Amino acid sequence: MTAVTPQLGAGAAAPVAAPVAPRAATTEKRSPWWLYAALAVGLVVMALPFVWMAVSSFKPNAEVQAIPPTWLPESPTIGNYQELFDRLRFPTYFFNSTLVAVVVTLGNLLFCSMLGYALAKLDFRGKRVVFALVLGTLMVPAMVTFVPLFVLVSNLGLANTYPGLFLPYLVQPLGVFLMRQYFLGLPDELIQAARVDGAGELRIFWNVMLPLAGPALATLAILTFLGSWNNFLWPLVVAQTEDYYTLPVALALYSIGQNATKYGLLLAGAVVVVLPVIVIFLVLQRYFVQGIAMTGIK
């Protein structure tokens, strides 16, 4: 007999398709165990000196120099910190370091971003020459210009003054290059739209482009503050009296006595010097990573 296929009438319902079995959820690819092990080893190697520094700052000077060295202090003491805050003019030195670092950081954030925006988005005569000069100064060692810079500051009467400490570092080539690379990645349509609305170049820079440069500004702030806070040679030469000493200079001068170096005092001062940098990095860490990733520095 011939099988007859049933015909659907005009009012008949269409057959329901059979449900398809759900696919198994794909498992995320995990990183190999050796990668985590290598990262853990790298973390230990990087953090170990800082941990030893913090722990040893609570040791007496004799125990710091003991051979073999001890990890945990056998006779814990806070005498190093007491001497740091009582004997040294710590508030003065801390104020000097903070003032110089903050002024240098703010100056670089303003001037480097302005010059970086001009080199990235504006067309003017000599643009390539200016950018070539910026790249050229990146390749010149700082010690080459150290003596001429000190002679210039001295001839201007700025030696042993606050302006003499921070004026030579208000604009740094690395900051200009960093901001230029970031502004190049921002769309030109934003600038064109602002110009159509009647905004001037200064308003476009301040109200449109600068708010979008948060990651690059955070990166520049961390790098500049770190360099200025730890700067030793320039304040050592320019600051000729204790009133203008910064923390690194004061620690280096007062921890070295006539007969012996006070390593405990030096370690306690190093802990105090490192803490502000760590706090600033932890606060701006997310923006720092974004700024590095978006400016082409791998």
C-alpha positions in Angstrom: 0.0 0.0 0.0 1.2 3.5 -0.7 1.6 5.7 2.4 -0.4 8.8 2.3 1.1 11.9 3.8 -1.5 13.9 5.7 -2.2 17.3 4.4 -2.6 20.3 6.7 -5.8 22.1 6.3 -6.1 25.9 6.1 -6.9 26.1 9.8 -4.5 23.4 11.0 -1.7 24.4 13.2 1.9 24.0 12.0 3.9 21.2 13.6 6.1 22.3 16.5 9.9 21.8 15.9 11.6 19.5 18.3 13.5 21.2 21.0 17.3 21.4 20.4 19.4 20.2 23.2 21.5 23.1 24.7 25.1 23.0 24.0 27.5 22.4 26.8 28.9 25.6 28.3 32.4 26.3 27.1 35.0 26.4 29.8 37.2 29.4 30.0 40.8 28.8 29.1 42.9 29.1 32.2 46.5 30.3 32.3 49.1 27.6 32.9 50.2 27.0 36.5 53.8 27.9 35.7 52.7 31.5 34.7 51.2 32.0 38.2 54.4 30.5 39.7 56.6 32.8 37.7 54.5 35.8 38.7 54.7 34.8 42.3 58.4 34.5 42.2 58.7 37.9 40.5 56.5 39.4 43.2 58.6 38.0 46.0 61.8 39.2 44.4 60.4 42.7 43.9 58.7 43.0 47.3 61.4 41.3 49.5 63.8 44.4 49.7 60.9 46.7 50.7 59.7 44.2 53.3 63.3 43.9 54.7 63.6 47.6 54.8 60.4 48.1 56.7 61.2 45.4 59.2 64.8 46.5 59.7 63.8 50.0 60.4 62.7 48.7 63.8 66.1 47.2 64.6 69.0 48.8 66.5 71.9 50.0 64.4 74.1 47.1 65.6 71.5 44.5 64.6 71.1 46.0 61.2 74.8 45.4 60.5 74.9 41.9 62.1 76.3 39.1 60.0 74.5 36.9 59.3 71.5 39.2 59.0 68.3 38.6 60.8 64.8 38.9 59.3 62.8 39.7 62.4 64.2 42.2 64.9 65.4 40.5 68.1 65.1 43.7 70.0 62.4 45.8 68.4 62.7 49.5 68.9 61.1 52.7 67.6 64.2 54.7 68.4 65.0 55.2 64.7 61.7 56.9 64.1 62.0 58.9 67.3 65.3 60.2 66.2 64.0 60.9 62.7 61.1 63.1 63.9 62.8 64.6 67.0 66.4 65.3 66.0 65.9 66.1 62.3 63.8 69.0 61.2 61.5 66.5 59.6 58.4 68.9 59.1 60.6 71.3 57.2 62.2 68.7 55.0 58.8 67.0 54.4 57.2 70.3 53.5 60.1 71.1 51.1 59.8 67.7 49.3 56.0 68.0 49.1 56.1 71.5 47.8 58.6 70.8 45.1 57.0 67.5 44.0 53.5 69.0 43.9 54.5 72.1 41.9 56.6 70.1 39.5 53.7 67.6 39.0 51.1 70.3 38.4 53.4 72.2 36.1 54.0 69.1 34.0 50.3 68.2 33.9 49.5 71.7 32.5 52.3 72.5 30.2 53.0 69.0 28.9 49.3 68.5 28.1 49.1 71.9 26.3 52.2 71.2 24.2 51.2 67.6 23.6 47.7 68.8 22.4 49.3 71.4 20.1 51.7 68.8 18.6 48.9 66.3 18.1 45.9 68.3 16.9 47.0 71.7 15.7 48.7 72.6 12.4 51.4 75.4 12.7 54.7 76.2 11.0 57.6 74.4 12.6 55.5 71.7 14.1 57.8 68.9 13.0 60.9 70.8 14.2 59.4 71.3 17.7 58.5 67.6 17.9 62.0 66.7 16.7 63.5 68.8 19.4 61.3 67.1 22.0 62.5 63.7 20.8 66.1 64.9 20.7 66.0 66.1 24.3 64.8 62.6 25.3 68.1 61.2 24.0 70.4 63.6 25.8 71.6 62.4 29.2 70.5 64.6 32.1 74.1 64.9 33.3 75.1 66.7 30.1 72.8 69.6 30.9 73.3 69.6 34.6 76.2 72.0 34.9 74.8 74.6 32.3 71.5 74.4 34.1 73.1 75.1 37.5 75.1 78.0 36.1 71.9 79.5 34.6 70.0 79.1 37.8 72.9 80.7 39.8 73.2 83.6 37.4 69.5 84.3 37.8 69.9 84.4 41.5 67.6 81.4 42.1 70.1 79.3 44.0 69.0 78.3 47.5 65.4 79.2 46.7 62.2 77.3 46.1 61.9 78.4 42.4 65.4 77.2 41.8 64.3 73.7 43.0 61.3 73.3 40.8 61.5 75.7 37.8 64.0 73.6 35.7 61.6 70.6 35.8 58.2 72.2 35.1 58.2 70.8 31.5 59.8 67.4 30.7 60.1 65.9 27.3 58.8 62.5 28.3 55.6 64.1 29.5 55.2 66.0 26.2 55.7 62.8 24.2 53.2 60.9 26.5 50.5 63.5 26.1 51.0 63.8 22.4 50.6 60.1 21.8 47.4 60.0 23.9 45.8 63.0 22.1 46.6 61.4 18.7 44.3 58.6 19.7 41.3 60.9 20.3 38.9 61.5 17.4 39.3 64.8 15.4 35.5 64.9 15.1 35.2 66.2 18.7 37.4 69.2 17.9 35.5 69.9 14.6 32.1 69.7 16.4 33.3 72.1 19.1 34.6 74.5 16.5 31.2 74.4 14.7 29.6 75.4 18.0 31.9 78.4 18.2 34.4 77.2 20.8 38.0 78.6 20.7 41.1 76.5 20.9 41.7 77.1 24.6 38.1 76.2 25.4 38.3 73.0 23.2 41.5 72.0 25.0 40.2 72.8 28.5 36.6 71.6 28.3 36.7 68.9 25.6 40.1 67.3 25.3 41.5 67.6 28.8 38.6 65.8 30.5 39.2 62.8 28.1 42.9 62.6 29.0 42.4 61.3 32.5 44.4 58.1 32.1 47.3 59.9 30.5 47.3 62.6 33.1 47.3 60.1 35.9 50.2 58.3 34.3 52.1 61.5 33.9 51.3 62.5 37.5 52.7 59.3 38.9 55.9 59.4 36.9 56.5 63.1 37.6 55.8 62.9 41.3 58.0 59.9 41.7 60.9 61.5 39.9 60.6 64.8 41.7 60.1 63.2 45.2 63.2 61.0 44.8 65.3 63.6 43.2 68.6 63.9 45.1 71.4 65.5 43.1 69.7 68.7 42.0 68.4 69.6 45.5 71.8 68.7 46.9 73.5 71.3 44.7 70.9 74.0 44.7 69.8 73.9 48.3 72.7 75.4 50.2 71.1 75.8 53.7 68.9 73.5 55.8 65.9 75.6 55.2 65.6 74.2 51.6 66.7 70.6 52.1 64.4 68.0 50.8 63.9 64.6 52.5 66.4 62.6 50.4 69.1 65.2 50.9 68.5 65.5 54.6 68.5 61.7 55.1 71.8 61.3 53.2 73.5 64.1 55.1 72.4 63.3 58.6 72.5 59.5 58.5 76.2 59.6 57.7 78.2 60.6 60.8 81.9 61.2 61.2 82.7 57.7 62.2 79.8 55.5 61.1 76.6 55.4 59.1 73.3 55.2 61.0 71.7 52.5 58.9 68.7 52.3 61.2 67.9 56.0 60.8 68.5 55.7 57.1 66.0 52.8 56.8 63.4 54.5 58.8 63.7 57.6 56.6 63.5 55.5 53.5 60.2 54.0 54.8 58.8 57.5 55.3 59.9 58.6 51.9 58.4 55.6 50.1 55.0 55.7 51.8 53.6 58.8 49.9 54.6 57.3 46.5 53.0 54.0 47.3 49.7 55.7 48.4 49.6 57.8 45.2 50.3 54.8 43.0 47.5 52.7 44.7 45.0 55.6 44.2 45.9 56.1 40.6 46.8 52.5 39.6 43.8 51.9 37.4 44.3 55.1 35.4 48.1 54.4 35.2 47.5 51.1 33.5 45.0 52.7 31.1 47.3 55.5 30.2 50.2 53.2 29.5 48.0 51.0 27.3 46.5 53.8 25.3 49.6 55.8 24.5 51.4 53.0 22.7 54.1 52.3 25.3 54.2 48.6 25.7 
